[in-house]
């Protein structure tokens, strides 16, 4: 960029920072965040900070990520706190995970998945008392993590399936068919293991 007349914009820097993030080029990413304003006059936006917080978090540099969040000239958004919370879970940082979850709860108090992330951090750290207290709070507030969802299109009709949902009137038949498929696969697997064992002699 320095050797051409092309002027980079905020999208250029998102691409560059994302590349640094996914390549583990921490120093280069931090340099870019600094240079984009100083050298190119491009003011970092929320998405730039989210990318750098994620980059630092993936590298396990959680204290640096938190320092960046605290020093940003913009108000940290839910995306920034969620990125930090996810990194805390990946790197088993309970204390900072609690901070990120608390900040998230201020922004989105009724989103159960934010609490579920912290619950997972407690569980992985075997902090059962903290997990029980958080679970009780979630129950008291009526907070639940929304289940995953998948869909399939058959004959121009879309069927949507939610994790743990059994409200469909055909649920017993669906589970019956799945059970039958599972049993057949297990039979085939055990037959395969027997043939494999016989052929190995």
ZAMARGU-4260 file (C-alpha; in steps of 0.2 Angstrom, whole numbers, plus 5000, padded with zeros to 4 digits):
<rodrens>
0) 5000/5000/5000 | 5014/5012/5004 | 5022/5009/4987 | 5006/5013/4977 | 4994/5027/4975
5) 4979/5017/4982 | 4972/5024/4998 | 4966/5010/5010 | 4949/5012/5018 | 4941/5004/5033
10) 4936/4988/5023 | 4954/4986/5017 | 4960/4986/5036 | 4946/4974/5041 | 4953/4962/5028
15) 4971/4964/5033 | 4967/4963/5052 | 4956/4947/5048 | 4971/4940/5039 | 4982/4943/5054
20) 4970/4936/5066 | 4968/4919/5056 | 4987/4918/5053 | 4992/4922/5071 | 5001/4937/5066
25) 4998/4946/5082 | 5012/4960/5081 | 5008/4964/5063 | 4989/4965/5068 | 4993/4977/5082
30) 5004/4987/5071 | 4990/4989/5058 | 4978/4994/5071 | 4990/5008/5076 | 4995/5013/5059
35) 4978/5014/5051 | 4974/5030/5060 | 4991/5038/5061 | 4998/5034/5044 | 4982/5032/5034
40) 4969/5043/5043 | 4957/5029/5045 | 4948/5029/5061 | 4946/5011/5069 | 4928/5006/5070
45) 4920/4993/5081 | 4923/4979/5068 | 4942/4983/5069 | 4942/4982/5087 | 4932/4965/5088
50) 4944/4958/5076 | 4959/4963/5086 | 4951/4957/5102 | 4948/4940/5094 | 4965/4939/5088
55) 4973/4942/5105 | 4960/4931/5113 | 4964/4916/5101 | 4983/4919/5105 | 4979/4917/5123
60) 4984/4935/5127 | 4968/4939/5137 | 4975/4952/5148 | 4981/4962/5132 | 4964/4959/5124
65) 4955/4966/5140 | 4967/4981/5141 | 4963/4985/5123 | 4944/4984/5127 | 4947/4996/5141
70) 4957/5008/5131 | 4946/5009/5116 | 4939/5026/5112 | 4922/5018/5108 | 4910/5010/5120
75) 4913/4991/5120 | 4899/4982/5111 | 4891/4965/5114 | 4902/4958/5100 | 4918/4964/5108
80) 4913/4957/5125 | 4906/4941/5117 | 4923/4938/5108 | 4932/4941/5125 | 4920/4929/5134
85) 4923/4915/5120 | 4942/4917/5122 | 4940/4916/5141 | 4931/4899/5139 | 4944/4893/5126
90) 4959/4898/5138 | 4950/4894/5155 | 4951/4911/5162 | 4937/4912/5175 | 4940/4929/5182
95) 4940/4938/5165 | 4926/4927/5159 | 4915/4934/5174 | 4920/4952/5169 | 4915/4949/5151
100) 4899/4940/5156 | 4894/4954/5168 | 4897/4967/5154 | 4887/4957/5142 | 4872/4955/5155
105) 4872/4974/5156 | 4870/4975/5137 | 4858/4960/5134 | 4851/4955/5151 | 4838/4943/5144
110) 4850/4933/5132 | 4853/4916/5140 | 4867/4911/5129 | 4878/4924/5137 | 4875/4916/5154
115) 4877/4899/5147 | 4895/4903/5141 | 4900/4908/5159 | 4891/4892/5165 | 4902/4882/5154
120) 4917/4891/5160 | 4912/4887/5178 | 4909/4869/5173 | 4926/4866/5165 | 4935/4874/5180
125) 4924/4863/5191 | 4917/4878/5201 | 4901/4869/5205 | 4895/4881/5218 | 4897/4896/5206
130) 4889/4885/5192 | 4874/4881/5204 | 4872/4899/5209 | 4872/4905/5191 | 4860/4891/5186
135) 4848/4896/5200 | 4849/4915/5194 | 4845/4909/5176 | 4830/4899/5182 | 4824/4913/5192
140) 4826/4926/5178 | 4818/4913/5165 | 4834/4913/5155 | 4838/4899/5143 | 4850/4896/5129
145) 4841/4895/5113 | 4844/4878/5105 | 4852/4875/5089 | 4841/4875/5073 | 4843/4866/5056
150) 4831/4865/5041 | 4828/4855/5026 | 4818/4858/5010 | 4808/4844/5003 | 4796/4847/4988
155) 4797/4866/4990 | 4792/4865/5008 | 4805/4870/5022 | 4805/4860/5038 | 4813/4869/5053
160) 4820/4858/5067 | 4825/4865/5084 | 4836/4856/5096 | 4826/4848/5110 | 4809/4853/5102
165) 4797/4839/5103 | 4781/4849/5099 | 4779/4841/5082 | 4764/4828/5082 | 4775/4816/5073
170) 4789/4816/5086 | 4786/4798/5092 | 4787/4792/5074 | 4802/4802/5070 | 4811/4796/5085
175) 4806/4778/5081 | 4813/4779/5064 | 4829/4786/5071 | 4830/4772/5083 | 4828/4759/5070
180) 4841/4767/5059 | 4853/4768/5074 | 4850/4749/5078 | 4853/4745/5060 | 4869/4755/5059
185) 4875/4746/5075 | 4872/4729/5068 | 4881/4734/5052 | 4896/4741/5062 | 4897/4725/5073
190) 4896/4714/5057 | 4910/4725/5050 | 4920/4723/5065 | 4918/4704/5065 | 4923/4703/5046
195) 4938/4714/5050 | 4943/4703/5064 | 4942/4687/5054 | 4952/4695/5039 | 4966/4700/5051
200) 4970/4682/5055
</rodrens>
